[in-house]
Amino acid sequence: MTADAAVEDYAALAGVFSVLVEILEEKNAALEQRNGELSAQLAGLLERVAKLERQVSRNSGNSGMPPSADDLPGRTAPDPKPERERGGKKKQGKQPGAPGAHLAWSESPDDRKPLFPSGECDCGRDLDDALDLGVARSHQVVDTPVVTASVIQYDEHAVQCRCGRTHVAPPPDGAGESGTVTYGLNLQAWVVFLLVMQHVPVERCAQVVEALTGARPSDGFVHSMIARAAVAVRGVNMLIRALVITASVISADETPIRVGPGPKTKKKYLLVACTNLLTYFYLGGRSMETFDCFGFPDLSGAVIVHDRYRNYVRHEAHCYIAC
């Protein structure tokens, strides 16, 4: 074969390969386009399957569906609750570690009352004349005495010293002006306990006191005890405030609260500043004036854990850490 013939054959083969490359490139582009379309369809189908699986898996155990819907076609019933094993560790009642209370025998009872048999023996003799053999058995009963409010009149006598000066006995604690009737400190303490510690409404608090003692205080008196109690504990409250503002680390927060009797009460904010042992309360608003009165300006280099409310951050003279 001559050189010219070889060149012609090579040129022919190159033309064939060029055509084949173009055909393959077109097919490859078509396949890539089809692959992209199928990938998009697959993603949509997977999303639909996941959504359907979530809908089918919903039942009364993992959603707000009623138990009657668990029997619908395609629904998966919730897993049965584990039954209590007989003789197992988990028993009914208080679980291990939970706080509880029980009746325990007291070695030093508050009172002892001897009980003796009464009546006649089978022989006909009266048991009052029987020989005492000592204690055979004992029972302890924990109970509270029946509480009934009683009216006590304190007559304050006047005496005259030999020098001529006259002295009158002071009134009892908690008494009002002479000739008036007031509720005693014990009843006042019950009212404050029910209002503050148990969050009993004013009218219901008066009803509870009446049911326990027989005395029915007015709703106004019950509500006024909040202010009276605040005055009584003012000294202790200021001491707690002084100890809190001198602490190195405190936690601060505020929460809305309704103040006043009746449904249409004013909305205020209860501010708290806490250490690991003390809690200082302050009733006011969410204004800077309230925060200033609360005691933040009196802090000196304290670390305050708070929720990044702007009134905390605004006191830039102190060190804060946000939770």
Secondary structure, DSSP 4 states (H G I P E B T S, - for coil): --HHHHHHHHHHHHHHHHHHHHHHHHHHHHHHHHHHHHHHHHHHHHHHHHHHHHHHH--TTTSS--GGGGGSTTPPPPPPPPPPPTT-S--SSSPTTS--------SS-S--------SB-TTS-BGGGSPP------------PPP----------EEE-TTS-EEEPPPPTT--STT-----HHHHHHHHIIIIIS---HHHHHHHHHHHHS----HHHHHHHHHHHHHHTHHHHHHHHHHHHT-SEEEEEEEEEEESSSSS-EEEEEEEEE-SS-EEEEEE-SSHHHHHHHTGGG--S-EEEE---HHHHT-TTSEEEE-
